[in-house]
Amino acid sequence: MSKETIDYPFLIDGAMRAVVRDALRHVDRYGLPGEHHFFISFQTNYPGVSISPQLKARYPEEVTIVIQHQFWDLQITDEKFQVMLSFNNIPEKLVVPFDALTAFADPSIKFGLQ
């Protein structure tokens, strides 16, 4: 950020990523309440993203994952999250920096960020 101007888009992006981080921390601590579920889109080619070569080939630029009924080993840090999901009945470990996110939605309450 420059000292001559305030970069509001940069600040808003950081605040939106904090919302996603805090929502995931809530799920890690208490589970998904009621009908809540998350659609999380991220850039698969972003530095620090770790996905299998098969997923990378299938989704070379971006993928949307669903956090709902079948996910395991959710771990959240300030910079990234990791989770195990099933793709075509094959368990896959995903590591996703929050900076790689492009969209987040919780359709159960019609909430979304881009």
KOLTILUM-270718 format. One record per residue: x, y, z of N, C-alpha, C in turn. Coordinates in steps of 0.001 Angstrom, whole numbers, plus 500000, padded with zeros to 6 digits. Layout:
BEGIN
    npx    npy    npz   capx   capy   capz    cpx    cpy    cpz
      X      Y      Z      X      Y      Z      X      Y      Z
...
//
This chain:
BEGIN
    npx    npy    npz   capx   capy   capz    cpx    cpy    cpz
 500838 498820 500000 500000 500000 500000 500885 501246 500000
 500574 502192 499186 501295 503451 499096 500935 504347 500275
 501832 505222 500633 501564 506178 501710 500734 507357 501226
 500629 507514 499892 499917 508659 499325 498423 508427 499173
 498017 507178 499098 496589 506868 498964 496256 505647 499821
 494986 505495 500104 494515 504305 500802 493947 503365 499744
 494461 502168 499702 494052 501176 498699 492840 500406 499239
 491661 500988 499066 490446 500365 499597 490157 498988 498992
 490330 498793 497695 490108 497436 497178 490989 496384 497859
 492242 496725 498130 493144 495820 498832 492620 495526 500244
 492167 496556 500943 491633 496385 502294 490365 495532 502290
 489507 495746 501307 488266 494976 501203 488573 493509 500913
 489523 493257 500006 489912 491875 499712 490383 491167 500989
 491199 491850 501778 491687 491269 503029 490558 490989 504004
 489603 491901 504084 488457 491714 504984 487594 490533 504516
 487399 490395 503212 486599 489277 502696 487291 487941 502958
 488591 487897 502796 489318 486651 503086 489239 486316 504571
 489222 487337 505425 489080 487110 506868 487712 486520 507191
 486669 486929 506470 485333 486354 506667 485363 484864 506348
 485977 484495 505237 486069 483086 504852 486872 482314 505893
 488001 482851 506306 488847 482205 507315 488064 481980 508613
 487335 483003 509056 486572 482881 510302 485417 481896 510162
 484771 481854 508995 483694 480882 508770 484254 479462 508818
 485411 479234 508200 486026 477909 508238 486462 477539 509650
 486963 478494 510388 487337 478224 511784 486109 477842 512604
 484976 478489 512356 483733 478148 513040 483361 476696 512729
 483444 476304 511461 483124 474937 511056 484083 473944 511703
 485359 474293 511750 486348 473418 512361 486031 473212 513847
 485605 474247 514506 485343 474199 515948 484001 473539 516270
 482950 473903 515516 481591 473508 515893 480879 472635 514864
 481446 472457 513692 480757 471754 512620 479878 472717 511837
 479299 472229 510772 478411 473050 509947 477019 473061 510576
 476509 474228 510948 475178 474266 511557 474069 474201 510510
 472984 473540 510860 471790 473533 510019 472077 473153 508580
 471590 473980 507674 471741 473733 506234 472942 474460 505623
 473785 475068 506447 474942 475788 505922 475833 474855 505112
 476357 475366 504021 477387 474713 503232 478070 475794 502397
 479298 475517 502014 480110 476532 501349 480508 476089 499946
 480429 477019 499009 481063 476887 497705 482286 477801 497749
 483451 477235 497517 484693 478007 497556 485407 477829 496223
 485615 478930 495511 486345 478901 494242 487738 479462 494460
 488705 478833 493799 490076 479328 493920 490860 479020 492653
 491934 479802 492475 492833 479626 491344 493751 478435 491622
 493700 477443 490766 494512 476245 490987 495985 476463 490658
 496284 477503 489896 497678 477776 489529 498317 478838 490419
 497657 479236 491498 498180 480260 492396 499335 479675 493217
 500399 480454 493457 501518 479949 494269 501037 479487 495649
 501482 478291 496023 501123 477741 497329 499930 476808 497307
 499150 476808 496207 498044 475858 496080 498652 474474 495859
 498148 473499 496595 498613 472129 496438 497407 471234 496176
 497365 470680 494964 496344 469710 494577 497033 468623 493766
 496385 467496 493637 496994 466381 492901 497173 466745 491426
 498113 466090 490760 498288 466320 489323 497008 466039 488519
 496222 465049 488954 494981 464725 488251 493992 465892 488344
 493851 466472 489521 492952 467621 489676 493486 468827 488921
 494787 469029 488964 495401 470153 488246 495141 470041 486747
 495226 468828 486226 494963 468622 484800 493489 468864 484470
 492637 468473 485380 491190 468641 485159 490741 470083 485347
 491396 470785 486266 491059 472181 486578 492329 473029 486529
 492818 473346 485342 494118 474020 485227 494132 475465 485717
 492985 476115 485810 492971 477523 486209 492174 477787 487480
 490987 477191 487567 490112 477475 488708 489212 476274 488981
 488864 476110 490249 487946 475052 490644 487039 475586 491752
 485844 475048 491833 484934 475348 492937 484720 474058 493711
 484966 474132 495018 484762 472982 495891 483548 473246 496774
 482995 472180 497313 481851 472278 498212 482246 471689 499562
 482052 472486 500596 482247 472013 501960 480858 471788 502525
 480476 470501 502663 479141 470203 503148 479171 468929 503982
 478838 467807 503405 478703 466575 504178 479988 465761 504251
 480713 465693 503167 481859 464796 503116 483152 465570 502947
 483707 465973 504077 485034 466585 504099 485713 466137 505381
 487052 466106 505349 487813 465620 506479 489047 466496 506680
 489593 466374 507881 490896 466979 508201 490991 468456 507828
 489947 469204 508133 489977 470647 507890 490973 471279 508848
 491909 472038 508307 492905 472753 509096 493015 474168 508548
 493033 475139 509454 493055 476541 509043 494202 477253 509745
 494977 478009 508963 495969 478922 509525 495587 480328 509076
 496356 481305 509462 496073 482673 509032 496214 482835 507525
 497092 482046 506899 497392 482209 505478 496677 481245 504546
 496257 480070 505058 495711 479052 504158 494818 478083 504924
 494127 477243 504150 493401 476121 504752 493723 474868 503963
 493535 473734 504614 493649 472469 503916 492473 471603 504313
 492082 470753 503388 490917 469907 503599 491044 468676 502712
 490448 467586 503152 490334 466385 502331 488910 466341 501791
 488795 466176 500479 487506 466047 499809 487551 464840 498891
 486384 464367 498507 486289 463254 497576 485915 463769 496191
 486717 463398 495200 486441 463696 493789 486274 462358 493086
 485059 462061 492630 484771 460773 491990 485196 459605 492882
 484856 459720 494163 485156 458691 495169 486650 458494 495425
 487461 459473 495056 488901 459432 495329 489215 460555 496310
 489733 460226 497507 490065 461285 498464 491243 462126 497960
 491091 463428 498094 492124 464367 497632 492392 465390 498731
 493672 465625 498992 494058 466671 499940 494283 467964 499159
 493629 469034 499607 493784 470346 498987 494404 471298 500003
 495371 472062 499565 495944 473136 500377 495741 474418 499580
 495040 475387 500211 494627 476580 499473 494974 477845 500267
 495893 478662 499767 496122 479964 500401 494872 480840 500232
 494542 481603 501253 493375 482480 501163 493518 483489 500035
 494746 483858 499689 494954 484789 498578 494569 484194 497225
 494431 482859 497132 494044 482209 495879 492531 482223 495653
 491756 482600 496677 490299 482548 496568 489774 483559 495553
 488766 483134 494800 488095 484031 493859 486627 484235 494213
 486040 483285 494954 484630 483425 495339 484330 482519 496526
 483339 482948 497297 482858 482180 498450 481362 482398 498541
 480624 481312 498775 479175 481451 498931 478662 480439 499940
 477661 480874 500695 476890 479986 501555 475444 480110 501094
 475028 479258 500141 473695 479397 499548 472555 479225 500535
 472816 478585 501673 471748 478354 502640 471171 479664 503182
 471997 480713 503165 471528 482022 503639 471705 483097 502575
 471949 482662 501353 472129 483584 500222 473228 484613 500486
 474387 484110 500944 475529 484978 501223 476655 484621 500268
 477297 485644 499716 478417 485378 498823 479369 486547 498725
 480612 486213 498419 481686 487194 498222 482414 486836 496937
 482900 487875 496240 483750 487663 495066 484921 488589 495090
//
